[in-house]
């Protein structure tokens, strides 16, 4: 992207990839580790930051679950 004159786009994509990686890792760790350990591993100063990652996933799951159709038996 940089060689094609898209330096700013390349930098934005790099930042997004790092964010997605951290987000995914937090959600996976949260399945198996205490939230305090997840917070510390992510380098967050407080649970509020870590909670935003975890709660956003829960909201997305809730929203997608509302879209499911229930089959009549």
N, C-alpha and C positions, 0 to 999 in steps of 0.2 A: 504494500500500500504506500509506503514511504517513497519508493522509487517511482510510483505513478503520481506523485504530487499530492498524496492524501495523508500527509504527516499528522494533521490534527485528528483525522478519523482513525488512524492507526493507534494513536495515543489513547483515544476514547475506548477503542476496542480492547486494548491491553488492560485498561482500568476495569472494564466490564468483566473480562475473563477472570481477573483476580477476585473481584466481588463475587462472581458465581462460584468460584472455587471455595472461597471462605464460607459462603452461604451453605453450599452443599455439605462441606465438612462439618459445620456446626449442626446441621440437621441430622447427619449420620451419628456424630458423637453423642447427641442428645438422647438417642435411642438406648445407649449403653452406659453412659457416664452420668454422674451427678451434674446438675447444671452449673455448679460452682467450678467444677473441673473444666467444663466446656468453656465457660467464661475465661478462665485463666489461660487455657490453651489458645483461645482466640486473641488473647492480649487485650481484652476489654477491661476498662477500669471498673465497670459496674454491671450488674445484672440487667439494668434497663436496656443497654445496647444489645446484649445477647438475646434478651427477651424479644426484641423487635424481629430478629431473624426467626426465632421459633414461632412466635405468634403470627407472623405473616404467612408462614407455611400452614398453620392451623386455619387461618382465615381462607386461604386458597382452597384447602381441602373441604372446608365447610361449604363454600360457594359451589364447588364442582359437585359435591354430594347432593345439593339441592336440585341439580339438573338431572339427576338419575331418574329414570322412569321405573315405576314398580309394575311388574307384570301381574295381570289378573290370572288367577289360578282356575 
